[in-house]
């Protein structure tokens, strides 16, 4: 699997994702018509997805599910194993800084 560098444009990433989906389909020896039927999408939608020519999120998810690779979706936005807020909640509350009182040489009213 190819690592997606962050310096690529969204269009380049879309094309790369399409290439990877196409490669997976071919590795499983599935033709586009069969995959489109399994995914419940139109053949044109699948062709556009594989070509990186724009696609809906629903189409992408349908194809990923039809290829039995739902596990990929959990890597898109994984849940953090450590909640950074737990550190702040366990920490002692910050005390307000005190201003030093002026020396006793202050003149009264």
Secondary structure, 3 states (H helix, E strand, C coil): CCCCCCCCCHHHHHHHHHHHHHHHHHHCCCCHHHHHHHHCCCHHHHHHHHHCCCCCHHHHHHHHHHCCCCHHHHCCCCCCCCCHHHHHHHCCCCCCCCCCCCCCCCCCC
